[in-house]
Amino acid sequence: MNRMSKEIKIALLMAASLFMEILDGTIVTTALPKMAQYFQTSSATIALTVSVYLITVAIFIPLSGWMANRFGKKKLWIIAVIIFTLASLGNALAPNFTILLMMRIVQGISGALMTPTARLIVLEKTPASRLLKMASYLIWPALIAPAIAPLVGGYIVTYWSWHWIFLINIPIGLFIVFCGIKLIEADQLNTTAAFDLLGFIEIALASGIILAGAELATYGETYWSGALGLFVFGIIIGLLVYRHLKKTAFPLFSLDALKITSFRICQTSGSVLWLCVGALPYLLTIFLQTVFHWSALKAGSYVLFIFIGNIGIKPFTNPIIRKLGYRGALLISYGMVFITSIALAFIQINTLPVWLILLALISGIGRSLALTAYNGLSFSEISLQDRNSANTLNSVASTLAQGMGISLITVVVNLLQVLFSITVAYELGFVFLGLLMIFPIAETLFLPKNIGQATIS
C-alpha cells in the first residue's frame, strides 16, 4: 500500500464517519410523527430530539481541537465513534422519552468531537498542493446526507419502524472503528496544552443560546419575541467570546486565521451557502408534502435528485476548479443555486416532473461545486501549525450556519403566511433562499483571480 492510497483510504474513512453523523442529524426528522405516537407525546416535545442534538453538537465542538492535542486525534476519533454508535443503540432501545433525550445528548457530544477530529486527521498535515484533492473526499457526506435523508427516512418509517433510523448506525460505526484502528497512525500528544475554561463556557453559551433562539422561533409567532431576545443575547456573548479569544494568552482556539482572506471568505460567504444547503432540501420536501400533498416517500424521491446532482458532478469538480480558479468556480456555483432556487418558486402541481428533476439536479451540481471549492480554499494559506485552530473555528461556523438554516426558512415561511396564502409563502421562501446568494456573489467578485492558486497549480 503506497502512501497516497493510504491517505485516500483514511480520507474516505473519515468521510464515512462524517456521513453517519450528518445523516443522523437530519434523517430523524422524518420519524418524528411515529416517535411521538410511540412515546405518547406531542409533536413539539418529540422535536426536542432534533434541537437538543444540534445544540449539543454546537456547544461541544470547540472542545475538539484542544482534546485532539491533549489525547491524540486517533484515540479521540475512535472513542467518539464508539460512543456515537452505542448512543445510537441506546436511542433505539430507549424505554421512555427521557432516556431517548439523554441518549441524543450523548450522541451530540460524541458527534461534536468526532466530526472536527475527522477533518483534522485528513487536513492537518496535507501539503497545500494536495488540499483540493483530499478535501474533495470530505465534502460528499455534507452533500449526500441531507439530500437522501427524506427518502431513506421515508422508506424506513413506511416499511420498517422508526428504531431503524438509529440502528443503521451500528454496522457503520463498528466497521469504521475497525478500519480506523488498522489504518490511522498514532500521533504525538501535547499533554501540556492549557485548557481555556472561560473561553469554552462563553463559546458554549453563545452557540447554545443562538441555536436555542433559532429553534424557539420555529414554534410560532407567540415565541418570536423570546427567540429574538435569545438571539440578541447570544450575539452579545459572541462579541465577548471574540474579545476573550483575541486577548487571552492560551485561547481555546486562535482567531488569527480570520486575517487570511481565503479562510475568512469561507466563514462568511461559506456560512451563507451552508445555511442554504441545510434549508433547501428541507423546504422542498415540506413544500411537496404540504402544498402538493405528496407522501414523504414520493417527495423524498424527487429531493433525491439534489443528491444525484451532487454525486454526478463530483468527478468534474476538481478539473473545473483548476480550469476556472476558485473565484470563477464559486461564481458559477452561486449562479446555479440562485437560478434554481428562484425557479422552484414557479413549480406547480401540473408541472412536468422532468422540470423539477432538472432543477434539483442543477441545484445539487452548484452546491457540490461550491462546497468542494470552499473545502480546498479554506486551508490553502493556513500554516500546518495553525490548522487545528482554523479547523475548530471552521467547524463552529459551519455548525451554526447549518443549524440555523432550517429554523430561518421556517420562520420566513411562517412570517410570509401572515400576508400570503400558504402556497405563495412557500414559493417566496424559495425566492428568499435564492436572494441570499447575492451576498457571496458580491464578496467573491472582489477576490483576486488567482486566490488559492497553490492548491491547484
N, C-alpha and C positions, 0 to 999 in steps of 0.2 A: 504493500500500500504506500503510494508516494504521498508526499506532504500535502500537495494540493487536494488530492482525492479525500484525504482525511479531514482537511479543513471544510470541504464541501459537505461531507457526511455529518460533521459536527454542526454546521450551519443548518442543515435540514433537520437534524435532531432538535436543535433549539427552536426552529420554526414549528415543529410538531408540538412542543410544549406551549408555545405562544398560541397556536391554533386551539389547543384544548382549553386554555384559559379564556380566550376571547369568545369562543363558541359557547362556553358555559355561561358567560355573562349576558349573552343575547338570546340563546335558544329557550331559556326558561320562561320568557315572556309568553310563548305560545301555550305553555302548560298551565298558566296561572288559573284559568277558569276551572279546570279539572282538579287542581290542587286545592282551590277554595272549597269545592264540593267535598273533597276527601277529608279535609281538616275542619269542615263545617265553620268556615269563617267568611268574612266579607271580601269582596274584590280589592277594596282599599287596603285591608290588613294583609292579604296574601302578597300584594305588590311590594311589601316591605322586604321580601326575599330578594328582590332585584335591587332596590335602593340601598339596603344595608350592605349588600355585596359590593356595589360600586363605590360607596362612601368608604368602606373599609379598605378597599384597594387604594383609593386616593390618599388615605391617611398614612398607610404604611409603606408606600413606595419610596418616600425619602430615606427610609432606613436601609434600603437595599445596597446603596453604594458603600456605606460605612461597614455593613455586615459582610459584604463581599471582600473588603480589605481585611477585616478582623478575623474572619473564619475561613476564607477561601471561597472562590467562585464555584468550584466544582462541588464542594461539600454543601454550600448554601443552596445551590440549584437542586441537587439530588434530594436533600431534606425537604425543600419546598414542594417538589413534585410529589414526594411520598405523602406529605401531609395533605396536599390538594386532593390526591387520589383517595385517601382514607376519608376525608371530609365529604367527598362525592358519595362514597358508600354510606356515610352517616346520613346524608340528605335523603337517600333512597329508603333507608331503614327507619327514619325518624318516626317515633310513635305519636308525636304531637307537634303542634306548630312551634312551641318554644324551643324544642330540640332542633327542629328544622332551621330556625333562625340562628341558633348558636352555631350550627354546622356551616351555615352560609358565612358567618363572621370568620370562622376558622379558615374557610375556603378563600375568603377575601384576603386575609393576612398572608396566606401561603402564595396566592396569586400575585400579590404585590411584591413579594420577594423573588418569585420565580421569573416573572416577565422581564424586568430590567437586567437581572443577572444573566439571563439567556442572551440578550443583546450584547451585554458586556463581554461574555465569553467569546463571541464571534468577532466583535469590532475593536476590542481594546488594543490589540497588538497588530491589527491588519494594516499594512502599508497603504498610503493614500492611493497608489496605483491600482490596488485591488479592492478598494472600498465599494465601488459601484457594483462590482460582481458579487461580493459577499453580502452586501446589503440587500441585493435583489432576492436572495433566498429568504430573508427575514420579513419581507413585506407581504408575501402571499397570505399568511394567516389573517392579517387585518383586513384584507380584501375579500377573502373567501368566507370567513366565519359569519359576518353579519348578513351576507347575501344568501347563504344556504340555510341559515338558522330557521327562517319561516317555513321552508319546505321540509327540512328534516324534523323540526319540531311538530309541524302539522301532521306529518306521517306517523310520528311516534304516538301522539295523543289520539289519533284517529284509529290506528290499528293495534297499538300496544297499550301501555299505561304510562302515566307521567313519570314513574320511577326510572324508566329507561333514559330519561333526559340526563340523569346523573350517572346511571350505571354504565353508559357508554364510555365514561372517562376512565373506568377501571382498567380495561385492557390496554388503552392508550398509555395511561400513566405507568403501568408495570413495564410495558415494552420500552418506553423511552428511558426509564430509570436503568433497566438492564443494559441498554446500549450506552447510556451516559457513563456508567461505571467503567466500561471497557474502553470507550473512545476518548474521554476527556482526561487530560493530564492534570495532576495536582499542581496547584500554583502556590507561590510564596505568600506567606501571611504577614500582615502588618499588625502585630499584637500591641504596638504602642499607639495605635491610632486613637486620638482623643474623640470622645463622643459629645456632640453638641446637643445636650438635652433640651436647652431652651429653644434652640432652632427647630428641633423635632416637634416640640409641643406647639410652637407657633405655626409651623407649616401644617401640622395635623389639624389644628383648629381652623385655619384659613381654608384648607381644602375641604374638610368635612362640612363646614358651615356653608360654603358656596354651593356645594352639591346638594346639601340638605335643603337650601333655599330653592334651588332649581327643581328638586323633586317635589317640594311642597307646592310650588306653583302649578304643577300638573293636576292637582286635586280640585281645581276650580277657582272661580272668581273670589269666593269667600276668603281664600287663603293668600291672595296675591299681595296684600299689604304686608303680611307677615313674611312672605317669601322675599319681597323686596328688601325688607329690613335685614333679613339674614344675609342676603347677597351683599348689601352695602357694608354690613358688619364684617363679612368675610374679606371684602376688598380692603377695608381699613387694616385688618390684621395682616393681610398680604403685604401692605406697604411697610408694616413693622417688620415683617419677615425679610423683605428686601433690605431694609436698613441694617438689620441684625447680621445677615449673611455678608454684607459688604464690610462691616466693621469688626466682627469677631475674629480672633486670631486663628481659630480652628473651626470653621463653619462645617455644617453637616454636608454641604457641597458648595463648591465655588460658583460664583456668577460671572467669572472672567470670560467664559465662552461667549457671553452675550456681546462682548466687544467686537467679535468677529462677524462680519456681515453674512457670510454663508451659513453660519449657525443661527444667527438671530432671525433671519427670514424664515427659517424652518420652524421657529417657535411662534412667529406672528402670522404670516400667511399660511404656514403649515397647520396651525391650530384651527384657522377658519375652514380649511379643507377637511381636517379630521372631524370637525363638527358636522359638516355636510355628509361625510362618509357614514357617520353614525345615524344621521337623521333621514337620509333619502330612502334607503330600503324600508325603514320603519314606516315612513309616511306613505310610500307607495303601497305597502302591504295593508295598512289600515284604510287607505283610500279605496282600494279594490274591494275590501270586505264591507266597508261602511256605505259607500256610495253605489258601487256596482252590485253589492250583496253577494259577492263570491265567497266560497268556502275558504278556510285558511289554507287548505291544500292547493286549491286552484290559484289563489293569489300568490302563494309561495312559489308555484311553478313558473310564474311569469317574472317574479323578482329574481329567480334563479338565473335569468339571462344577464343580470348585472355581473354575477359570478363568472358566467361563461365569457363575458367581455374581459373581465379581469384576467382570466387564465389565457384566453386566446391571444392577447397582445403580449403576454409575458416574454415569449421568445424574442420579441422585437423591441422591447423597451430599452434595453441597453444599447443596441445599434442606433435607435432613434436619438437617444441622448447624446451618443458620441457624434452623430451626424449634425444635430441641431444645437448642441450645447444645452446646458441646464436651463438657461433663460428661454430659449426657443421651445424646448420640450414642455416647460411649465406653462408658457403662454398658450400653446396648442391644447394642453390638457384642461386648462381653465375654460377655454372656449368650448370644449366638448361638454364639460359639466354645466356651464352656463346655458348653452343652447338646449341640451336635453332636459334640464330642469324646467325651463320655460315651456318647452314643447309638451311636457307631460301635463301641463295645466289645460291643454286643449284635447286631451283624450276623452272620448265619450264611450258610452256603453256599446254603441254600434260601430265604433272604430274597428277597422280590420286588425286582428290580433298581431299581424306582422309588423304594424307600426309601433305597437307597444314593445314588442320584442326588439325591434331595431333601436328604439330609444334606450331601452335598458342595456343593450349591448354597447352602444356608443358611450353611455354614461360610465359603464364598467371600464371601458378602454381608457377614458380620460382619468378616472380615479387611479387606475393601476399605473399609468404613466407618471402621474404627478407624485404619488406616494413613493414610487421607485426612485424618482429624481430626488425627492427630499431625503430619502434614506442614504443615497450616495453623497449628496451635497453636505449634509449636516456636520459630518466629521472630517470633511475634506481639508480643513485648515486647522483642525484641533490637534495639538501635540499628543503623543501617546500617553504622557503622564497626566494630562488633563481630561482624558476621555471618560474616566469614571464619573467625575463631577458633571461633565456635559451630558452623559447618558442619563444620570439621575434627573437632572433638570429637564431634559427632553421627555422623559417618562412622565414626570409630574404634569408638564404642559399638555401632552397628548391625552393623558388620562382625564384631565379636567375637561378638555375640549370634547372628547368622545362622550363623557358622562353628561355634559350639558346639551349635547345635540338633540336627543330625543325630547328632553324637557323643554328646550327652547321652541322646537317646532310644535310641540303640544300646546304650549301657551299661546303661540302665534295663531294657530288654528282656532283655539278657543276664543281668543280676542276677536278674530275675524267673524266668528259666528254671531257676535253681538250685532254686527252691522249687515251681514250677508247670510244667505242660506248655507247649509252645511256643505253642499256641493261646491259652491263658489268659494267658501272658506278653505276647503282643501286645495282647490285649484290655485288660489292665491298663495297657499303655503308652498307649492312648488315654485311659484314665481319668486317668493321670498328667498328660498334656498339658492335659486339662480342668481339673484341680485347680490347675494353675499360674495360671489366671485369677483365683484368689481374691486374690492379691496386688494386681494392678492394679485389681480391683473395690474393694478396701478403700482403696487410695490415692486413687482417683478420687472416692469418696464424700465425702472431706474437702475437695475442691476447691470454690472459690466457684462459684456457678451461672453467673455472668457472666464466667468466665475466658475470655480471648481475644476478648472482645466487639468489639475494634477491627477484627478481620478479617472480621466477619460483619455489622456494623451497616450 
